[in-house]
Amino acid sequence: MRIAFLGQKSLVLGKKGGGIETHVANLATRLVLRGQDVTVYARRRYSTEHPAYFEGVHVRYLPTLYTKNLEAIIHTLLATIDVCFRNVDVIHYQGVGPALLCWIPRLLRPRVTVVATFHAQDRFHQKWGWIGQLALRAGEWMACHAPHVTITVSHGLQIVCRDLYKTEAVFIPSGADRQTIRKQDMLVAFDVKKDEYILTVGRLFKVKGIHHLIQAFRRVKTTKRLVIVGAPALYDTYLDQLHVLAKGDPRILFLGFQTGSTLAQLYAHAYLYCQPSESEGLPLTVLEAMAFGTAVLVSDIPGNLEAIHRAGFTFENKDVEDLVQQLQHLVDHPEEIKRAQRNVKRVVADHFAWDRIVERTLEVYRSARH
């Protein structure tokens, strides 16, 4: 099959890549290994290199206007127009914002299968004004009604499709593969030691709740450090706010965007991974931490609970006091951390293996085409 992915920022991940970009990179490259012809539409700004092919995937770069409200929709519109004139079998939109336009290929290319993946209810992110929220709400409706098939990355979003939009969706989560890494050279470079830091990774905007984590960590009695990995969203001052909150506590370390072996080492050797997000579809960073056998502490939102499958620890969403108590308890009880480390890898193997996810995605494509 000839498959095109629309809506993601890039395939060659750069400093602004997020969960959707990681999801598409894993899915697209594995589809190529299974003999599929895959094209990913990308924006040049989000990677330092711009190869025409990456691990067998054709990367097509199109322009856009780099403003908060117009960047994604203009790029997706141009990609939609472009793909409608190409020989493809499946057009797969990633995210509810881009899915706002998935009616166009349904109209112009009726023989092509159109699929949309509902990754998260982005309209709840504080960065959007009322116009953006309205557009994203419309994108949710369109993602549920215009494509041949709607995929959700969590059971919680599957329920949203059924109860709010009165349509059935197929559940296929994001994935992770179990990892082992022993190298620690990058830890030395960052002046941190194995099991002596708590890690959080992700795009730095307010809905991720990093401000709750910093406020709580400052009250925890420990010599361990808090390592924050991630880059801010464009046009956002949230990182500046985080630096103000962390001021005066030398235990808190901002490492910016990291990837590859560096990020793998940080995941693998953390004492605990903490995900304080206020809203998620299915948090890929939590799955990645679990894949390295790192114990996880997450806010008790549905997406996080679905990811950990009772193998990790939770605190009440947005409750700094509860987060302080949970962090302190886990710092003081390493035996509980050891037990969780064994459980999280089992959960990844049983529920989130990428090979199984790719096969299920192919099954959706095939069934929609018949």
Secondary structure, DSSP 8 states (H G I E B T S, - for coil): -EEEEES-S-SS--TT--HHHHHHHHHHHHHHHTT-EEEEEE-GGG-S---SEETTEEEEE-----STTTHHHHHHHHHHHHHHTS--SEEEEESTTGGGGTHHHHHH-TTSEEEEEE---GGGSTT--HHHHHHHHHHHHHHHHSSSEEEESSHHHHHHHHHTT----EE-------------HHHHHHT--TTSEEEEES-BSGGG-HHHHHHHHTTS--S-EEEEE--B-TT--HHHHHHHHHTT-TTEEEEES--HHHHHHHHHH-SEEEE--S--SS-HHHHHHHHTT--EEEE--HHHHHHHTTSSEEE-TT-HHHHHHHHHHHHH-HHHHHHHHHHHHHHHHHH--HHHHHHHHHHHHHHHT-
